[in-house]
């Protein structure tokens, strides 16, 4: 166990340092770096506590792990990253138990799972602590999942492609695994409390997971670029909130107070469709709604509103309809017969085989190969 603590301390500290110094500076990375530093400090305290002096009656720092994971996801999926003092409320449980810990410093409040249910003057505190931590890690894991899931759904109103760079699928997987690891620790802890069957403190088992998570989060976090470039959006100052920037085609009420004048709806709709038909921007595999906004000099949230409300779809669906139609037209032409279907798909704006096959099947009801065979039989 000591070896794991030494590895975890070193790895977490240097991971935090790397993320903190990463350029360009982002608030999300500073939060992630703080998480790494806290993991390093947590392991260092446990190391001292196990070998020298009992200075850690209540394990406080894990109460900050859930909030930091949630805030990293929230900031990473926000176009305008800034620290809101309101975020400090997420660390209230940590502060409360810190104060309690100060009052009970040096007293035998808790020694892992040993004597957890012993009927002494600290039993209520131990139970409240355990339940509070389980609620905290559950609530923030769920909140992180919701933030990432919403982000992945909302991306379809902003980009026309799928990419691990922007979907944060790695963060979703790790956050779920992070929660499952702590649930396992709780189950083992409960078994040890009730049955006293382990020769080790199940809490220390979590350091194996934290060491692994520190490595994985450092690897993916360091290689994760900014999803939103602050310089990309010319009209960002016109967008009041993130909810107004992202679209949900099932919620038309959000446009009731839109600044889009009715007299401009027809004009902008025509300009958008003509631009797509004539300039074929969808051939760009990484086309975003910001690109269209810049090209037409129309505020992005107006384009989003027109696509959602007037055309009844989102940006992702609209652009990929054009791409699918482009593929279908090229499959009919002799000049493209020497090319494989996938090559035509890439030339038509798709960035992956799986995305192309999935979207093509959804929109046409058949696979690309089946469609090509149908064309061949029709042309006979």
LOMARNU-15883 format. One record per atom (N, C-alpha, C): residue in one letter; x, y, z. Coordinates in steps of 0.05 Angstrom, whole numbers, padded with zeros to 5 digits, always signed. Layout:
<nodes>
AXYZ...
</nodes>
This chain:
<nodes>
X+00016-00024+00000X+00000+00000+00000X+00017+00025+00000X+00040+00024+00015X+00057+00048+00016X+00068+00055-00012X+00074+00034-00027X+00084+00039-00054X+00064+00054-00071X+00038+00046-00069X+00017+00059-00084X+00015+00088-00076X+00017+00093-00050X+00015+00121-00040X+00038+00138-00051X+00062+00127-00051X+00084+00143-00062X+00081+00148-00092X+00072+00128-00106X+00067+00131-00135X+00045+00151-00140X+00023+00148-00124X+00001+00166-00128X+00007+00195-00121X+00023+00199-00100X+00030+00226-00092X+00047+00240-00114X+00067+00225-00124X+00084+00236-00145X+00069+00241-00170X+00054+00221-00178X+00040+00223-00204X+00019+00245-00203X+00004+00247-00182X-00017+00268-00180X-00005+00296-00179X+00017+00299-00164X+00029+00325-00162X+00039+00335-00189X+00054+00318-00203X+00065+00326-00229X+00043+00329-00250X+00022+00313-00248X-00001+00316-00267X-00014+00343-00262X-00018+00351-00237X-00029+00377-00231X-00012+00399-00241X+00014+00396-00238X+00033+00417-00248X+00032+00419-00278X+00031+00397-00292X+00030+00398-00322X+00004+00411-00331X-00019+00404-00319X-00044+00415-00327X-00045+00445-00320X-00035+00453-00297X-00036+00481-00288X-00019+00498-00307X+00003+00488-00318X+00020+00503-00335X+00013+00501-00365X-00007+00485-00371X-00015+00481-00399X-00024+00507-00412X-00017+00511-00437X-00026+00534-00452X-00044+00525-00475X-00064+00541-00482X-00072+00566-00469X-00085+00561-00442X-00084+00580-00424X-00095+00577-00397X-00126+00576-00399X-00137+00557-00385X-00166+00555-00384X-00174+00550-00355X-00197+00561-00347X-00206+00557-00319X-00211+00528-00314X-00221+00513-00334X-00227+00485-00331X-00202+00470-00323X-00179+00476-00336X-00154+00463-00330X-00144+00470-00302X-00149+00494-00293X-00141+00502-00266X-00156+00486-00245X-00182+00481-00251X-00198+00464-00233X-00188+00435-00233X-00181+00425-00256X-00171+00398-00258X-00144+00396-00244X-00127+00416-00246X-00101+00416-00233X-00106+00416-00202X-00125+00432-00193X-00131+00433-00164X-00140+00405-00154X-00155+00391-00171X-00163+00364-00163X-00139+00345-00160X-00120+00347-00179X-00096+00331-00177X-00080+00337-00152X-00077+00363-00146X-00062+00371-00122X-00076+00361-00097X-00102+00361-00096X-00117+00351-00073X-00113+00321-00070X-00113+00307-00092X-00109+00278-00091X-00081+00273-00079X-00061+00288-00088X-00034+00285-00079X-00032+00291-00049X-00045+00312-00040X-00046+00320-00012X-00060+00299+00005X-00082+00289-00006X-00097+00268+00008X-00080+00243+00014X-00065+00234-00007X-00048+00211-00003X-00025+00217+00016X-00015+00241+00014X+00008+00248+00032X-00001+00249+00061X-00025+00259+00066X-00035+00259+00094X-00040+00231+00104X-00051+00214+00087X-00055+00186+00095X-00029+00172+00100X-00008+00179+00084X+00018+00167+00089X+00029+00175+00116X+00027+00201+00122X+00037+00211+00148X+00020+00198+00171X-00006+00197+00166X-00025+00187+00186X-00019+00157+00193X-00011+00142+00172X-00006+00114+00176X+00021+00108+00189X+00040+00125+00185X+00067+00119+00194X+00077+00136+00217X+00066+00159+00221X+00077+00176+00241X+00057+00185+00263X+00037+00200+00255X+00019+00211+00275X-00010+00212+00264X-00029+00206+00281X-00057+00207+00272X-00067+00236+00271X-00066+00247+00247X-00074+00275+00243X-00099+00277+00225X-00111+00255+00219X-00132+00255+00199X-00156+00239+00208X-00170+00247+00230X-00192+00232+00240X-00216+00230+00221X-00220+00250+00205X-00241+00250+00185X-00229+00255+00157X-00235+00238+00138X-00224+00241+00111X-00239+00263+00097X-00228+00287+00097X-00242+00311+00088X-00239+00316+00058X-00215+00313+00047X-00210+00321+00020X-00228+00307-00001X-00235+00282+00003X-00253+00269-00017X-00279+00284-00021X-00288+00300-00001X-00312+00316-00005X-00309+00337-00027X-00284+00343-00035X-00280+00362-00056X-00277+00349-00083X-00273+00322-00083X-00269+00308-00109X-00293+00310-00128X-00316+00305-00117X-00341+00306-00133X-00346+00334-00145X-00345+00355-00128X-00349+00382-00138X-00329+00390-00159X-00304+00382-00156X-00283+00390-00175X-00287+00375-00202X-00296+00350-00201X-00302+00335-00225X-00325+00348-00240X-00346+00356-00225X-00369+00369-00237X-00362+00396-00249X-00347+00412-00234X-00339+00439-00244X-00321+00437-00268X-00304+00417-00269X-00287+00414-00293X-00304+00408-00318X-00324+00390-00314X-00342+00384-00337X-00358+00409-00344X-00368+00423-00324X-00385+00446-00330X-00369+00468-00344X-00345+00474-00335X-00329+00495-00347X-00319+00486-00375X-00312+00461-00378X-00302+00452-00404X-00324+00453-00425X-00349+00451-00417X-00371+00451-00437X-00384+00478-00439X-00372+00499-00427X-00382+00526-00429X-00365+00542-00447X-00378+00559-00464X-00362+00575-00482X-00346+00597-00468X-00358+00608-00447X-00344+00629-00432X-00336+00619-00405X-00311+00612-00402X-00301+00601-00377X-00293+00623-00358X-00306+00623-00335X-00299+00642-00314X-00307+00630-00287X-00293+00638-00266X-00300+00628-00240X-00322+00645-00227X-00344+00631-00221X-00366+00644-00208X-00365+00638-00178X-00364+00659-00161X-00363+00655-00132X-00384+00636-00122X-00407+00634-00137X-00428+00616-00128X-00418+00587-00128X-00398+00581-00143X-00388+00554-00144X-00377+00545-00117X-00370+00564-00100X-00359+00557-00073X-00379+00542-00056X-00405+00545-00062X-00425+00531-00046X-00423+00501-00049X-00411+00492-00071X-00407+00463-00074X-00387+00451-00054X-00371+00469-00042X-00351+00459-00023X-00360+00463+00006X-00385+00469+00010X-00396+00473+00036X-00394+00449+00054X-00401+00424+00044X-00397+00400+00061X-00368+00397+00070X-00349+00402+00052X-00321+00400+00059X-00314+00419+00081X-00324+00444+00079X-00319+00464+00100X-00331+00456+00127X-00355+00446+00126X-00369+00438+00151X-00353+00416+00165X-00345+00395+00150X-00330+00374+00163X-00301+00382+00171X-00291+00403+00157X-00265+00413+00165X-00267+00426+00192X-00288+00442+00196X-00292+00455+00222X-00296+00434+00244X-00312+00414+00238X-00317+00392+00257X-00291+00378+00264X-00274+00374+00243X-00249+00360+00247X-00230+00376+00265X-00231+00402+00263X-00214+00419+00280X-00222+00416+00309X-00248+00415+00314X-00258+00413+00342X-00251+00385+00354X-00249+00365+00337X-00244+00338+00347X-00216+00328+00341X-00198+00348+00335X-00171+00340+00328X-00158+00324+00351X-00145+00302+00344X-00130+00286+00363X-00148+00267+00378X-00174+00266+00373X-00192+00248+00386X-00198+00224+00368X-00204+00201+00380X-00209+00177+00364X-00236+00176+00351X-00240+00195+00333X-00266+00196+00319X-00271+00172+00301X-00251+00166+00285X-00254+00145+00265X-00227+00133+00259X-00226+00107+00257X-00202+00093+00249X-00210+00073+00227X-00215+00084+00204X-00224+00068+00182X-00251+00055+00188X-00253+00030+00183X-00278+00015+00188X-00279+00003+00216X-00256+00003+00229X-00254-00009+00256X-00271+00006+00276X-00289-00007+00289X-00306+00005+00309X-00325+00026+00298X-00332+00024+00273X-00348+00045+00261X-00375+00047+00275X-00387+00024+00282X-00413+00024+00294X-00411+00021+00325X-00388+00025+00336X-00385+00024+00365X-00402+00046+00377X-00417+00039+00398X-00435+00058+00410X-00420+00077+00429X-00405+00095+00418X-00391+00115+00434X-00402+00143+00426X-00390+00164+00437X-00401+00191+00432X-00396+00201+00403X-00381+00186+00387X-00375+00194+00360X-00391+00179+00339X-00408+00160+00347X-00421+00143+00328X-00439+00159+00309X-00454+00178+00320X-00471+00194+00303X-00455+00210+00282X-00432+00221+00290X-00415+00235+00272X-00405+00217+00250X-00397+00193+00257X-00387+00174+00237X-00408+00167+00217X-00433+00162+00226X-00455+00155+00208X-00462+00179+00190X-00463+00202+00202X-00469+00226+00186X-00448+00231+00165X-00423+00227+00173X-00400+00230+00154X-00403+00210+00131X-00407+00185+00137X-00409+00164+00116X-00432+00169+00097X-00455+00175+00108X-00479+00180+00091X-00475+00205+00074X-00463+00226+00086X-00459+00251+00072X-00440+00247+00048X-00419+00231+00053X-00400+00227+00031X-00412+00211+00008X-00428+00190+00015X-00441+00174-00005X-00460+00192-00021X-00475+00209-00008X-00493+00227-00022X-00478+00246-00040X-00456+00257-00030X-00439+00276-00045X-00428+00263-00070X-00416+00240-00068X-00403+00228-00091X-00424+00219-00111X-00448+00211-00101X-00470+00203-00119X-00481+00227-00134X-00487+00248-00119X-00499+00272-00130X-00481+00285-00151X-00455+00287-00145X-00437+00300-00164X-00430+00283-00188X-00429+00257-00184X-00425+00239-00207X-00449+00241-00226X-00473+00242-00215X-00497+00244-00231X-00498+00271-00245X-00491+00292-00230X-00490+00319-00242X-00470+00321-00265X-00447+00308-00261X-00427+00308-00283X-00437+00294-00307X-00450+00271-00303X-00462+00256-00325X-00482+00273-00340X-00499+00287-00325X-00520+00304-00338X-00507+00327-00354X-00487+00339-00343X-00473+00361-00358X-00461+00351-00384X-00448+00328-00383X-00435+00318-00408X-00456+00308-00427X-00477+00295-00417X-00498+00285-00435X-00512+00308-00449X-00518+00330-00434X-00530+00353-00445X-00512+00366-00466X-00487+00367-00459X-00467+00378-00478X-00467+00363-00504X-00466+00336-00502X-00466+00320-00527X-00491+00324-00543X-00514+00327-00530X-00539+00331-00544X-00539+00359-00557X-00530+00379-00543X-00530+00406-00553X-00510+00411-00575X-00490+00394-00577X-00470+00397-00598X-00482+00396-00625X-00504+00381-00628X-00517+00378-00654X-00529+00404-00664X-00531+00424-00647X-00540+00450-00656X-00516+00468-00663X-00492+00458-00659X-00468+00475-00663X-00448+00464-00683X-00446+00438-00685X-00426+00426-00703X-00439+00406-00721X-00425+00399-00743X-00437+00381-00763X-00423+00354-00763X-00407+00348-00743X-00391+00324-00744X-00389+00312-00716X-00379+00288-00714X-00375+00275-00688X-00345+00273-00683X-00336+00279-00659X-00307+00278-00653X-00303+00275-00623X-00285+00257-00616X-00278+00254-00587X-00268+00280-00575X-00257+00297-00592X-00247+00323-00583X-00268+00340-00571X-00292+00338-00580X-00313+00356-00571X-00335+00342-00554X-00337+00316-00557X-00359+00302-00543X-00352+00296-00513X-00326+00296-00507X-00317+00290-00479X-00327+00263-00470X-00328+00244-00489X-00336+00217-00482X-00317+00204-00461X-00292+00211-00463X-00272+00200-00444X-00279+00209-00415X-00288+00234-00413X-00295+00244-00386X-00320+00231-00375X-00338+00225-00393X-00363+00211-00385X-00356+00183-00374X-00340+00169-00389X-00332+00142-00381X-00317+00142-00355X-00298+00160-00352X-00282+00161-00328X-00298+00170-00304X-00317+00188-00308X-00333+00197-00285X-00351+00175-00275X-00362+00159-00293X-00378+00136-00285X-00361+00115-00271X-00338+00110-00282X-00320+00090-00269X-00310+00100-00242X-00306+00126-00240X-00298+00138-00215X-00319+00133-00193X-00344+00137-00201X-00366+00133-00182X-00368+00103-00174X-00366+00086-00194X-00369+00057-00189X-00347+00048-00170X-00323+00059-00173X-00300+00052-00156X-00307+00058-00127X-00318+00082-00122X-00325+00090-00095X-00348+00074-00084X-00367+00066-00101X-00389+00048-00092X-00378+00022-00083X-00358+00011-00098X-00345-00014-00090X-00332-00011-00063X-00318+00012-00059X-00305+00018-00033X-00326+00018-00011X-00349+00031-00016X-00370+00032+00004X-00380+00004+00011X-00384-00012-00009X-00394-00039-00005X-00374-00055+00012X-00349-00054+00004X-00328-00068+00019X-00327-00058+00048X-00329-00031+00051X-00329-00019+00077X-00352-00029+00094X-00376-00030+00083X-00399-00039+00097X-00396-00068+00106X-00385-00085+00087X-00380-00113+00094X-00361-00116+00117X-00340-00099+00117X-00320-00100+00138X-00331-00091+00165X-00348-00070+00164X-00361-00059+00188X-00379-00080+00201X-00395-00094+00184X-00414-00113+00194X-00403-00140+00200X-00383-00149+00183X-00373-00176+00186X-00344-00178+00195X-00330-00155+00193X-00302-00155+00200X-00286-00177+00187X-00287-00177+00160X-00275-00199+00145X-00249-00192+00131X-00242-00166+00131X-00218-00158+00117X-00195-00151+00136X-00171-00158+00127X-00147-00152+00143X-00136-00124+00137X-00149-00110+00119X-00141-00083+00111X-00164-00064+00111X-00159-00038+00112X-00180-00018+00112X-00189-00015+00083X-00214-00021+00077X-00224-00019+00049X-00221+00010+00038X-00221+00030+00056X-00217+00057+00046X-00191+00060+00031X-00171+00046+00040X-00145+00049+00027X-00145+00036-00001X-00165+00019-00006X-00168+00007-00033X-00173+00029-00054X-00185+00051-00045X-00192+00073-00063X-00167+00086-00075X-00144+00083-00062X-00120+00096-00072X-00109+00082-00097X-00115+00056-00100X-00109+00043-00125X-00124+00057-00148X-00150+00061-00143X-00167+00074-00163X-00158+00103-00168X-00152+00118-00146X-00144+00146-00150X-00118+00148-00165X-00100+00130-00160X-00074+00131-00175X-00079+00126-00205X-00096+00106-00211X-00103+00101-00239X-00118+00124-00251X-00137+00135-00237X-00152+00158-00247X-00134+00182-00252X-00116+00187-00234X-00097+00209-00237X-00082+00207-00263X-00074+00182-00270X-00059+00178-00295X-00077+00182-00319X-00101+00171-00318X-00119+00173-00341X-00129+00201-00345X-00137+00214-00323X-00146+00242-00325X-00124+00260-00335X-00100+00255-00326X-00077+00271-00334X-00072+00268-00364X-00073+00242-00373X-00068+00237-00402X-00089+00250-00419X-00115+00245-00413X-00136+00256-00430X-00139+00286-00425X-00136+00295-00400X-00140+00323-00395X-00118+00340-00408X-00093+00330-00408X-00072+00345-00420X-00075+00347-00450X-00086+00325-00462X-00089+00324-00491X-00116+00336-00500X-00133+00343-00481X-00159+00354-00488X-00156+00384-00495X-00161+00391-00520X-00159+00420-00527X-00185+00434-00519X-00184+00460-00520X-00209+00476-00514X-00230+00469-00535X-00254+00464-00525X-00276+00457-00543X-00285+00482-00558X-00287+00504-00543X-00296+00529-00554X-00273+00549-00555X-00268+00561-00578X-00248+00581-00581X-00261+00608-00577X-00252+00623-00556X-00265+00649-00550X-00263+00668-00573X-00244+00665-00591X-00240+00684-00613X-00258+00677-00637X-00271+00653-00636X-00286+00644-00659X-00312+00659-00662X-00325+00666-00639X-00352+00676-00641X-00352+00707-00641X-00358+00718-00664X-00359+00747-00667X-00382+00759-00653X-00403+00743-00649X-00427+00753-00638X-00432+00744-00609X-00411+00736-00595X-00414+00724-00569X-00427+00744-00549X-00420+00770-00552X-00431+00789-00534X-00461+00793-00536X-00472+00783-00558X-00501+00786-00563X-00516+00762-00551X-00501+00743-00540X-00514+00719-00530X-00515+00720-00500X-00539+00721-00488X-00541+00727-00460X-00532+00703-00442X-00541+00679-00449X-00535+00656-00432X-00528+00632-00449X-00516+00613-00437X-00508+00588-00451X-00533+00574-00461X-00555+00576-00446X-00579+00562-00454X-00591+00575-00479X-00587+00600-00483X-00597+00613-00507X-00579+00608-00531X-00553+00600-00525X-00535+00595-00547X-00539+00567-00558X-00548+00548-00541X-00551+00521-00550X-00581+00515-00555X-00586+00498-00575X-00613+00495-00584X-00625+00468-00578X-00651+00468-00574X-00666+00444-00570X-00691+00447-00588X-00693+00432-00610X-00714+00437-00629X-00741+00429-00618X-00742+00416-00594X-00768+00409-00582X-00778+00431-00564X-00762+00452-00560X-00770+00473-00542X-00772+00500-00557X-00795+00504-00570X-00799+00528-00586X-00804+00552-00569X-00813+00548-00544X-00819+00571-00526X-00795+00588-00521X-00771+00577-00523X-00747+00593-00518X-00743+00616-00537X-00757+00615-00560X-00754+00636-00580X-00776+00657-00578X-00793+00655-00558X-00815+00675-00556X-00804+00703-00551X-00781+00706-00538X-00770+00732-00533X-00745+00736-00551X-00744+00723-00573X-00721+00725-00591X-00719+00754-00602X-00694+00762-00608X-00690+00788-00620X-00691+00787-00650X-00698+00764-00661X-00700+00761-00690X-00727+00773-00700X-00725+00794-00716X-00749+00807-00726X-00762+00789-00747X-00789+00788-00747X-00803+00771-00767X-00796+00779-00795X-00790+00804-00800X-00784+00813-00828X-00757+00802-00837X-00740+00792-00819X-00714+00782-00826X-00714+00752-00829X-00735+00739-00820X-00735+00709-00820X-00733+00698-00849X-00750+00709-00866X-00749+00699-00894X-00723+00705-00908X-00713+00729-00903X-00687+00737-00915X-00664+00719-00906X-00662+00715-00880X-00641+00699-00869X-00644+00669-00877X-00668+00660-00878X-00673+00632-00886X-00663+00628-00915X-00670+00646-00932X-00662+00645-00961X-00631+00646-00963X-00619+00664-00948X-00590+00666-00949X-00576+00641-00940X-00586+00629-00919X-00574+00604-00908X-00576+00582-00928X-00600+00578-00939X-00604+00556-00958X-00588+00560-00984X-00588+00585-00994X-00572+00590-01018X-00543+00586-01014X-00534+00594-00990X-00505+00590-00983X-00498+00560-00983X-00516+00544-00972X-00511+00515-00971X-00512+00502-00999X-00531+00511-01015X-00534+00500-01042X-00511+00508-01060X-00503+00534-01059X-00484+00544-01078X-00455+00541-01070X-00449+00547-01044X-00421+00546-01035X-00413+00519-01024X-00432+00502-01018X-00427+00475-01007X-00407+00475-00984X-00412+00490-00964X-00394+00491-00941X-00393+00464-00926X-00414+00448-00930X-00415+00422-00916X-00394+00403-00925X-00379+00409-00946X-00357+00392-00954X-00333+00394-00935X-00334+00415-00918X-00314+00418-00896X-00322+00399-00874X-00304+00380-00868X-00310+00359-00849X-00314+00370-00820X-00304+00393-00814X-00306+00404-00787X-00322+00430-00787X-00342+00431-00804X-00359+00455-00806X-00374+00460-00780X-00374+00484-00771X-00390+00491-00747X-00409+00514-00754X-00428+00518-00736X-00447+00539-00741X-00434+00567-00739X-00411+00568-00725X-00396+00593-00725X-00385+00600-00752X-00377+00579-00767X-00366+00584-00794X-00388+00595-00812X-00412+00584-00810X-00434+00595-00826X-00441+00623-00818X-00440+00628-00792X-00446+00654-00781X-00427+00675-00792X-00401+00668-00792X-00381+00687-00803X-00385+00692-00833X-00390+00670-00847X-00392+00673-00876X-00416+00690-00884X-00438+00688-00870X-00462+00703-00877X-00466+00728-00861X-00449+00732-00841X-00451+00756-00824X-00478+00757-00810X-00487+00734-00802X-00513+00732-00787X-00506+00721-00759X-00517+00734-00738X-00511+00724-00711X-00518+00694-00709X-00501+00680-00696X-00504+00651-00694X-00531+00642-00682X-00539+00657-00661X-00564+00648-00648X-00588+00652-00666X-00586+00671-00686X-00608+00674-00705X-00608+00650-00725X-00584+00642-00733X-00582+00618-00751X-00594+00594-00737X-00586+00590-00712X-00596+00568-00696X-00627+00568-00694X-00638+00592-00689X-00667+00594-00686X-00681+00588-00713X-00670+00598-00735X-00682+00592-00761X-00682+00563-00768X-00658+00550-00763X-00656+00522-00769X-00675+00505-00751X-00676+00512-00726X-00693+00497-00707X-00723+00502-00712X-00730+00528-00714X-00758+00535-00714X-00770+00534-00742X-00756+00545-00762X-00766+00547-00789X-00762+00521-00805X-00739+00509-00801X-00733+00484-00817X-00739+00459-00801X-00744+00461-00775X-00752+00438-00759X-00731+00418-00755X-00706+00426-00753X-00684+00407-00748X-00661+00421-00734X-00640+00408-00728X-00617+00421-00716X-00594+00423-00737X-00573+00437-00730X-00551+00442-00748X-00538+00416-00758X-00534+00397-00740X-00521+00372-00746X-00538+00357-00767X-00564+00356-00763X-00582+00342-00782X-00582+00356-00809X-00585+00382-00809X-00586+00397-00834X-00561+00393-00851X-00538+00396-00839X-00513+00394-00854X-00509+00365-00865X-00516+00346-00848X-00511+00318-00857X-00532+00309-00877X-00555+00322-00878X-00574+00317-00900X-00561+00325-00927X-00549+00348-00926X-00535+00357-00951X-00512+00338-00958X-00498+00329-00938X-00475+00310-00944X-00485+00284-00955X-00507+00274-00944X-00518+00249-00954X-00528+00252-00983X-00541+00275-00988X-00550+00280-01015X-00526+00283-01035X-00505+00294-01025X-00480+00297-01041X-00470+00269-01048X-00469+00251-01028X-00459+00224-01033X-00477+00210-01053X-00503+00212-01050X-00523+00199-01067X-00519+00209-01096X-00515+00234-01100X-00512+00245-01127X-00486+00235-01139X-00464+00234-01123X-00439+00226-01134X-00439+00196-01141X-00454+00180-01126X-00455+00152-01132X-00469+00146-01159X-00484+00165-01168X-00498+00162-01193X-00481+00171-01217X-00459+00185-01212X-00443+00196-01234X-00420+00177-01241X-00415+00174-01267X-00394+00156-01277X-00366+00165-01267X-00362+00190-01264X-00335+00200-01257X-00327+00192-01229X-00346+00182-01212X-00339+00173-01185X-00340+00143-01182X-00346+00129-01203X-00349+00100-01201X-00323+00085-01193X-00300+00097-01199X-00275+00084-01193X-00268+00088-01163X-00283+00105-01149X-00277+00110-01120X-00294+00091-01102X-00283+00085-01080X-00297+00070-01060X-00318+00088-01047X-00339+00076-01036X-00360+00092-01023X-00349+00109-01001X-00330+00098-00985X-00319+00113-00963X-00304+00137-00972X-00290+00135-00994X-00275+00157-01005X-00294+00180-01014X-00316+00172-01026X-00337+00192-01034X-00348+00205-01009X-00352+00189-00988X-00363+00200-00963X-00345+00221-00951X-00319+00215-00950X-00299+00234-00940X-00299+00259-00956X-00300+00256-00983X-00300+00279-01000X-00326+00296-00997X-00346+00283-00987X-00372+00297-00984X-00375+00310-00957X-00355+00307-00940X-00355+00321-00914X-00356+00304-00889X-00359+00278-00892X-00359+00261-00868X-00330+00257-00858X-00328+00253-00832X-00301+00250-00821X-00296+00223-00809X-00315+00205-00811X-00310+00178-00801X-00329+00158-00815X-00320+00133-00817X-00335+00112-00830X-00360+00106-00814X-00357+00103-00788X-00380+00095-00771X-00402+00117-00771X-00393+00142-00770X-00413+00164-00771X-00428+00164-00797X-00413+00160-00819X-00426+00160-00846X-00446+00138-00848X-00438+00114-00841X-00456+00090-00844X-00481+00094-00827X-00477+00103-00803X-00500+00107-00785X-00519+00128-00795X-00509+00151-00803X-00526+00172-00813X-00539+00165-00840X-00525+00152-00857X-00536+00144-00883X-00559+00124-00879X-00555+00105-00861X-00576+00085-00856X-00601+00099-00844X-00597+00117-00826X-00619+00131-00813X-00635+00148-00833X-00621+00160-00852X-00634+00179-00870X-00646+00165-00895X-00635+00143-00903X-00644+00130-00928X-00658+00103-00923X-00654+00092-00899X-00666+00066-00893X-00651+00043-00905X-00627+00048-00916X-00610+00026-00926X-00581+00033-00923X-00564+00013-00924X-00535+00018-00922X-00525+00031-00947X-00501+00044-00946X-00490+00055-00971X-00486+00034-00993X-00478+00010-00985X-00473-00011-01005X-00500-00019-01018X-00521-00021-01002X-00547-00028-01012X-00557-00007-01031X-00552+00018-01025X-00561+00040-01042X-00545+00040-01068X-00519+00035-01067X-00503+00034-01091X-00512+00010-01109X-00519-00012-01097X-00528-00035-01112X-00555-00029-01125X-00572-00015-01111X-00598-00007-01122X-00595+00011-01146X-00576+00029-01145X-00570+00047-01168X-00561+00032-01192X-00543+00013-01186X-00532-00004-01208X-00554-00020-01222X-00572-00031-01206X-00593-00047-01218X-00613-00029-01233X-00618-00005-01223X-00636+00013-01236X-00625+00023-01263X-00599+00028-01263X-00586+00038-01288X-00579+00015-01307X-00582-00008-01296X-00580-00032-01310X-00564-00042-01329
</nodes>
